[in-house]
Amino acid sequence: MRSWRRVGAVVLAAGLVVGSVGPVSAADGVAGAVRVNQLGYGAFDGKAAYVLSRSAVSRYEVVDRHGRRVLSGRVGKDVGEWNAAYPHVYQLDLSALKVPGSYRVEVPGLPSATFEVRASSDRLLTGAKDKAVSFFTAQRDTAHRNDAQALVYETPVFVDPDTDQTVGELQRIGGPVDVAGGWYDAGDYLKFTHIAAYSESLLWASAREKRDPKVLAEARHGLDWLGKMWDERTRTLYIQVGVGTGNAEETFIGDHDIWRLPGVDDNLTDPSERFLRNRPVFRAAAPGQPISPNLAGRTAAAFALAAQVEPDRASARRHLETAAQILAQAKTTDVGQLVTSLPFAFYPETAWRDDLELGATELALAARRLGDPRGGTWLKQAAYWATQYIEHEAGGDTLNLYDVSALAHADLIRAARTDRPLVSKLVGDLRAQLEIGASRAAADPFRAGAQYDNFDAVPHAFGLAATARLYRTATGDRRYDAFGQQQLDWNFGANAWGVSFMVGVGRNAERCPHHQIANITGRTLTGAVVNGPNSASLFDEGLGDHLDGMNPCPADGVDRYAEFTGHGSRYVDDVRSWQASEPADDFAAIALYALTR
């Protein structure tokens, strides 16, 4: 389970590997692999591919599905070593390939995975986006009916800050409350307001840009549950359903302690399983008390974005009022450690002014649509929090679960277009965020803008692609378009491992996600987005044993990507590798938003 924030190819007789999944050694060629964007390329877009090689390479060619050569040329300069086994990485510029069709790159003895060129990239992106939507549908919690009568408990005490094991018994303080529905957070069955509000904001923002009925359906499903987590009568925000692991005294177990299908939980009978059968609910603060500003801001933003999109104006006004109530209760002084989840180590967020900027900005835009006179006040609040964010929190992160400023800035530019000094600051910070990624990409053999020796490399790359689009829309400046495309290339297979990190996209996509339902049922979790490569040190102690009920995947237990460990990062496609192969809602949400055109 997502505890901390945190197959094989056909080998031919000639020694070639279809799809270049692993290392190749051919008598008439070189040892290595060719990496391409397996989602495909638009005919008039830039097209980069990469050769990972043990020896020098000088030329390449592209063949069509009939094996006919359609393009050839010299490889680009050697852009650097990947690891000791592969001291050469070459970039290939395939931009001259404009005729739609199915192709393969070849250097002597090394074929790439097959890839498509389409007249426009829009259909390619839309197809992948639709798959991300289907992941949310698969994550819907339809099993835990006891959640409709859940009890509320005091914040537990944990053994230490880095564990989700609690001390003593949970203390009931309220309920029952109806928190049924929503989405499972990741490969486990916990549900978090912190994650849902972020995902909701991105789904509604996507629906605002393109009224896709499938996206709207999932956004509405998520908002229905988020509404249950806010008690308007008592002004209480609930933040979590379920508990991670059991207590030190071993009198009860938690969600992460057993591998099972969700449908068994409501009917468990053992006393130690009582908090799986009747899942506890926890709150952000006492009724009516100030709410951690990150939670207040992003939850308000989700409702305010819905108020901008919902065609029924009565529903939109109700969403606006909910957003206004939640934002008004934000704690803005003596903030201290933020509230995200229990334990905090699950999602250790530190920035919060960006959330308040986002909440106030979306309220201002919703008020503009609905003719609400409070819009000017919210716009002033948004400008204040944007300035505070730039002064106190900017400079270290880019668009992802822990920093939503890129979306907030882009929308505030729309809302405050005539305030030129403010717009200049916002554009400058968007550019600064992109420069963080662009600087990393310039030094990386595969032009990745994310840190892939750390958690959340894949969602960070999607976030950078989305930010490049937001910047272009806000300014008309296309200087980061190629960089944004490189991030999509990397996520969909143009990386050292040659893996598409979205399940069901590409010839060699993630195959063994750390996800209970997919693993037990054998169902392909189409559209799931995984963390991707992570720090190699996280695997120093191995992957551990398979849990009871966990089906080994891959069946032979072989790590087919071990040879490509490099730059301090490792990727393992194994059901046990939660560090690399666990999907999550926020991963799919930022992918969906990045793919919206």
Buried (B, 14 or more C-beta within 10 A) or exposed (E): BBBBBBEBBEEEEEBBBBBBBBBBEBEEBBBBBBBBBBBBBBBEBBBBBBBBBBEEBEEBBBBBEEEEEBBEEEBBEBBBBBBEBBBBBBBBBBBEBBEBBEBBBBBEBBBBBBBBBBEBBEBBBBBBBBBBBBBBBBBBBEBBEBBEEBBBBEBBEBBEEEBBBBEEEBEEEBBBBEBBBBBBBBBBBBBBBBBBBBBBBBBBBBBBBEEBEBBBBBBBBBBEBBBBBBBEEEBBBBBBBBBBBBBBEEEBBBBBBBBBEBEEBBEBEEEEBBBBBBBBBBBBBEEEEBBBBBBBBBBBBBBBBBBBBBEEEEEBBBBBBBBBBBBEBBBBEEBEEBBBBBBBBBBBBEBBBBBBBBBBBBBBBBBBBBEBEEBEBBBEBBBBBBBBBBEEBBEEBBBBBBBBBBBBBBBBBBBBEEBEEBBEBBBEBBBEBBBBBBEBBEEBBBBBBBBBBBBBBBBBBBBBBBBBBBBBEBBEEEEBBBBBBBBBBBBBBBBBBBBBBBBBBBBBBBBBBBBBBBBBEEEBBBBBBBBBBBBBEBBEEEBEEBBEEBBEBBEEEEBBBEBBBBBBBBBBBBBBBBBBBBBBBBBBBBBBBBBBB
